[in-house]
């Protein structure tokens, strides 16, 4: 993953996941974050979102996932 300041598996999520679930969740989140950074804004032009936007978006998505769980 390019951006080190974006946590793939935040602590609140780690507390709820088994080791296997954490591994799957990490893979999913790293792929999603990479895509958002590289091409999420304009996929046809390979233009991604800024790291600040991706960090906020990743936090919101994680919060939603925990609400669903």
C-alpha angles and dihedrals in degrees: 000000000000103000111062095186091067111083114222092199113021118208096254089057093044090057091059100043133081116229092262093047090048091053092051092045091049091052092049094047095045090052092048094047092048090051093048091050096044106036112347098114099048110006094182091057097036092240115150135194123266118268091248091055092046091049091054092044093049090050092051093048091049090050090051092049090052091049090052092049 
